[in-house]
Amino acid sequence: MKIRPEADDWRPEGKKILSTENLAIIRRTLEDEGPIIVEHWHYYGSRSSGRFVFEDIDEFVAYVEGNSVIGDAFHVWSFAAVCKDDNEIASGKFPDEDGCVPRKGAY
């Protein structure tokens, strides 16, 4: 979409995903905590939203610049802060051909 519907009240002071402040926070999180989870919402629902994990600031920026249209929205979380053993909803191991899984292992 290259046309911006004026009814959506476009303003220059709005939040921008690639602002200097956001990039500094994302860079610091990647360096100090590890991967980030990114949710990409498409303006006016042109497609369903997508979720991605990034471990590198340059890959994140390249994704945003290469896969966005004006008005797309992004939400970013620290993987380490939200993905904990005490809040997982499922876990398990992939079985062998006999349906067996290891009780131990190097993970």
Contacts in CASP RR format, 6 or more apart in sequence:
PFRMAT RR
TARGET T0000
AUTHOR 0000-0000-0000
METHOD contacts of the structure
MODEL  1
MKIRPEADDWRPEGKKILSTENLAIIRRTLEDEGPIIVEHWHYYGSRSSG
RFVFEDIDEFVAYVEGNSVIGDAFHVWSFAAVCKDDNEIASGKFPDEDGC
VPRKGAY
1 43 0 8 1.000
1 44 0 8 1.000
1 46 0 8 1.000
1 69 0 8 1.000
1 70 0 8 1.000
1 71 0 8 1.000
2 69 0 8 1.000
2 70 0 8 1.000
4 10 0 8 1.000
4 70 0 8 1.000
4 71 0 8 1.000
15 22 0 8 1.000
16 22 0 8 1.000
17 64 0 8 1.000
17 74 0 8 1.000
17 76 0 8 1.000
18 61 0 8 1.000
18 64 0 8 1.000
18 65 0 8 1.000
22 76 0 8 1.000
23 57 0 8 1.000
23 61 0 8 1.000
26 36 0 8 1.000
26 57 0 8 1.000
26 60 0 8 1.000
26 76 0 8 1.000
27 57 0 8 1.000
29 36 0 8 1.000
29 78 0 8 1.000
30 36 0 8 1.000
30 54 0 8 1.000
30 55 0 8 1.000
30 56 0 8 1.000
30 57 0 8 1.000
33 78 0 8 1.000
33 79 0 8 1.000
33 80 0 8 1.000
33 81 0 8 1.000
34 55 0 8 1.000
34 78 0 8 1.000
34 79 0 8 1.000
34 80 0 8 1.000
35 53 0 8 1.000
35 54 0 8 1.000
35 55 0 8 1.000
35 79 0 8 1.000
35 80 0 8 1.000
36 53 0 8 1.000
36 54 0 8 1.000
36 60 0 8 1.000
36 76 0 8 1.000
36 77 0 8 1.000
36 78 0 8 1.000
36 79 0 8 1.000
37 51 0 8 1.000
37 52 0 8 1.000
37 53 0 8 1.000
37 76 0 8 1.000
37 77 0 8 1.000
37 78 0 8 1.000
37 79 0 8 1.000
37 82 0 8 1.000
37 83 0 8 1.000
38 51 0 8 1.000
38 52 0 8 1.000
38 53 0 8 1.000
38 54 0 8 1.000
38 60 0 8 1.000
38 63 0 8 1.000
38 74 0 8 1.000
38 75 0 8 1.000
38 76 0 8 1.000
39 49 0 8 1.000
39 50 0 8 1.000
39 51 0 8 1.000
39 74 0 8 1.000
39 75 0 8 1.000
39 76 0 8 1.000
40 49 0 8 1.000
40 50 0 8 1.000
40 51 0 8 1.000
40 52 0 8 1.000
40 67 0 8 1.000
40 68 0 8 1.000
40 72 0 8 1.000
40 73 0 8 1.000
40 74 0 8 1.000
41 49 0 8 1.000
41 50 0 8 1.000
41 72 0 8 1.000
41 73 0 8 1.000
41 74 0 8 1.000
41 75 0 8 1.000
42 48 0 8 1.000
42 49 0 8 1.000
42 69 0 8 1.000
42 72 0 8 1.000
43 69 0 8 1.000
43 70 0 8 1.000
43 71 0 8 1.000
43 72 0 8 1.000
43 73 0 8 1.000
46 69 0 8 1.000
52 63 0 8 1.000
53 79 0 8 1.000
54 60 0 8 1.000
54 63 0 8 1.000
64 74 0 8 1.000
92 101 0 8 1.000
93 101 0 8 1.000
93 102 0 8 1.000
94 101 0 8 1.000
95 101 0 8 1.000
END
